[in-house]
């Protein structure tokens, strides 16, 4: 059943309560024909969402202040409140499926808790825990592109390049149209190249790069830059890439440019990105 409210209880029962869970408010009136059709639909949804969404109704004829405040000029008018504010609304009749989509958009997703954990673990360099959390997220919602991109990056930071390649594969077709996906593809390419050079087992060991006898100094620097990029050591990576550009622009200029542009997309420190954009531009021009 929809709870009957009035203006005197609106502050506590709607605005304050919406800070803990969404509240759907149906502004109606007894004389309104469409209201009588919408009412049973909302009653059914109220039972379906019991405990997750509060659903109430307010007689618009008896709530002139609320009608003015929320510009209720026609009914039925349905407002969905979250965190004390109107999060969504609709006027007139709607099918249950459409109302359900509106409500679901305001509910926490099942995977949100694991996603928060994954981010926390990754920031703490607890990569095994982060990987497990991202796997749970993607098991619940395989279409979560941002979570998949973050998962791929954590796999790369953990030197699990083959697993990263497999996880990225479903996104590869979008690499040319989505800059962030394209940037992660640059990381995948760098990991693949490094693994071929030094072996996947020693990809995480910095001395494995310096011990390569067949690599020139610029090549070793490039590989260290790629390794730093895969580890999300953005400033170190960009410094090394610029060093390569200064000494071997003819051979590695395009690879360095693409790598720097990828870092500009992925690095969260936009002030740092701005500094290195200027440095890259100065070297290129």
Beta strands, then each sheet from edge to edge (+ up, - down):
strand 1: 3-5
strand 2: 23-28
strand 3: 54-59
strand 4: 77-82
strand 5: 85-91
sheet 1: 1+ 3+ 2+ 4- 5+
end
